[in-house]
């Protein structure tokens, strides 16, 4: 599991004085970077090197988050298939789960326009962060 601490910015807060729901997907996106580095260590986005596409995302908002407390983003592998995998995300504030989400990522060859099997050395590294959901 990867963790990232986010300090809410003033601009992240909406008129109801809590973190706006549009910010949480951005935080989850930041949480995916360590997983992306397993595939592309320098995060080079050229089609010859970048091999990932996002096929699906979903989010569940479980409770309000506020300006006056850091948020811990937890990111892990929830499912590992042949050419795709699911990333799980959680946002915690003050010891409470406030939001969760998933992103389905496909290992993809942009030049050939087709999915690719995840290489065994990358699969091994992803398995280190596998927390299968019930």
N, C-alpha and C positions, 0 to 999 in steps of 0.2 A: 504494500500500500504506500502511496505517496501522499504527503501532506503539504499543504500550503496555507500560511496564515495571511488573511486579507484584513486590512483595516478599512472599514467603510469610509468613503469620502463624503463630504458634505453633499456633493452633487449626486450621490447614489440614493439619497433620501427623497421620498415623495411627500406630497401634501398631507399624508396621514402620519408622517414622522417615523416611518419605517423604511427599510431598504426596499426599493422598488423591485418588483419581480423581473423586470427586464435586465437587471444587473447580474442576477444569479447565473444565467447561461454564460455570461462573460467570465465570471469567476471559474465556472466549470471548464471553460475553454482553456484558461491559464493552467488549470490543474492537469490537463492532458499533455502539456509540453514534455514532461519527463518520459511519457510513453512514446510520444513522437520521436524523441531522441534515441530511443532503442532502435528505431528503423533508420533514422537519418540524424546522426549525432550533431551535425552542424545546422540542422533545420533548413537546408538548402531546398528552396521551393521550385527548382527547375524540374520540368517534366522528366528529365533523364534520371533524376535522383529521388524526387518525392514519389512515394508509392502508396499513399493513403487517400481515401475519400470517405466522407461521412455520408452514410446512407440513411440514417435516422437519428433523431434526438427526441427525448421526452423528459418532462420535469414534473415533479409533484411538490407543491408548496405546502408545507406542514405547519408553519407558524411564522409569526413576524420576527424579523431581525431588525436591530436598532443600531443607530449611529455610535453609541457609546460602548461598543464592545467588539473586539476582534472576532473574526469568523474563521474557523478551521475548515478548509476544503480537503476532503479525503477522496482520493482517486485510486481505483483498483480495476483489475480485470474481473468481470463478472461471468464471462463466457468466452471460450476460446474454440473457434471452429477451424476448418481447413484453410480458408482464405479470408475469413472475417472474424471479428471479435467484438465483444460488447464491453465498453468501459462503464463502470459504475461510479457515480459521484454522490457525495454527501456534503451538506453544509451544516456545521455545528456552531452554535453560539451559546456560551455559558453552560456547556455540558448537555445541551438539548439539540436533537436533530431537527433542523428547521426546513430543510429542502433536500430532495434527492432527485437523481436523474440518471439517464442512461444515454449512451451514444453508441451506435453500431458503426464500426469502422471496417472498411474493406481494403485489403492489400491489393493494389491495382497498378497495372502498367498503362500509363497514359499514352505511350507511343503505340502500343498494340490494341488499346481500348478493351482490355479484358482483365478479369480478376486473376490473381496469382496466389499460389499456395504460400503460406507463411513459412519462411525458411526455418529449419530446425534450430539454428543457433538463436534466432529471434524468439521462436516459440519457447525455448528453454528460459529465456529472460522474462518473457511475459508470464510464464507459469509461476515465477517467484512472487508475483503480485495477484495471483488468482484467488479470489474469494467468491466461490460459487454461491449464488443466492438461492434461498429455499423456495 
